[in-house]
């Protein structure tokens, strides 16, 4: 066991005036399974890079371990997977690698295929297995779930629960609950370290926020009472002082004794005024210490269009096809999309979920089966890919014919700062890019919303905002999302999709 100690860490990017970290101090045990959480843009990935000495900083980071980072960059993806893993963990024996792959539910035949032919989920699993075989290393795992389907997330979470010595950045609540024993949270004003999983930390956070809100309300009431008391005491003190000064002992000798009484009364009234002012100052200072970490989770709005018919889209034995001759990628899908439906597409990576979206949009033409789309149907689409985001937010809004002030207002509610709204889109974090896509879709009035893994990289608080939005406005929606907590709460139907060897079926 050893410790990683952070002392008075201060860091900011050269292009930014605001520090990412300022005089931060804490320490963590290298035996912990540590979940690292916080809103997008708070500095989670930056901190991992600081641990690896990628940037210059002020303060100290004292460590006695070597760090490995995931996602690991494979330089030559044409090599056999076994060759790649031998480069990642040169001291590991083949039997050890096979053992780790078995624990991750990966068929060992992937070892003898070119790495580039592996699915994203398979690549994630084999690299995690190899990195954990580097004995004595402390693994920094940065959002591993973004390319994992729900089944794979469960397998990786179960695998991580049996390991130790890692920091895991993730926004998937169920995934974190399954594999961490401590939480490191980047709050608005400080860093919080707590034993337990995400759910226990989140409940404690909500209780603390509720206590501080109640305390804040109490101090507000007390402040109003103190202000009124101070005004009244000041008025009485001024009257007492005026009556003391107004007496003329030369003209009214009989009041000389009274003058001493009035002087003492005035002194006491002035002292009472000062005491009230001190209490008011103390109450104001106490208020400043409250609510500094309360996350503002404002309600979002959506104005979906109501379609003139109950049926929007009908699919009969539909499957996307690729190749020459065309080969179906999934078993045929039969379903109707009706007004008010919220359908979650679920299945392993590569079973044709994104292809089904392209068929509904009319972008994919090679298909088996029949597709019917209602006339005049307006669709808003959020893709997995964010690589097309370039230029300014103003240019992006203009290209999609949405109001710039509206998309800016939505992004502010999703925790964008004013400075971030001015950044080029390509300079935003991955989570912020996904929020731009979601905000644009929310600005579009549509009959049908198609969202393809919209929550990749998006922080927990924003996921809750979007979840509450959908439940409140109940748009007609088909979506792919592997965050089990989100999908289970939002969907009223689930379409199970399988590769061409299985069968697709829909259930409520």
Beta strands, then each sheet from edge to edge (+ up, - down):
strand 1: 3-11
strand 2: 21-29
strand 3: 33-38
strand 4: 58-62
strand 5: 66-70
strand 6: 137-142
strand 7: 166-169
strand 8: 182-186
strand 9: 191-195
strand 10: 311-322
strand 11: 327-328
strand 12: 333-338
strand 13: 342-346
strand 14: 367-373
strand 15: 379-382
strand 16: 448-452
strand 17: 477-480
strand 18: 493-496
strand 19: 505-507
sheet 1: 2+ 1- 4+
sheet 2: 5+ 6+ 7+ 3+ 8+ 9-
sheet 3: 11+ 10- 12+
sheet 4: 11+ 10- 14+
sheet 5: 15+ 16+ 17+ 13+ 18+ 19-
end
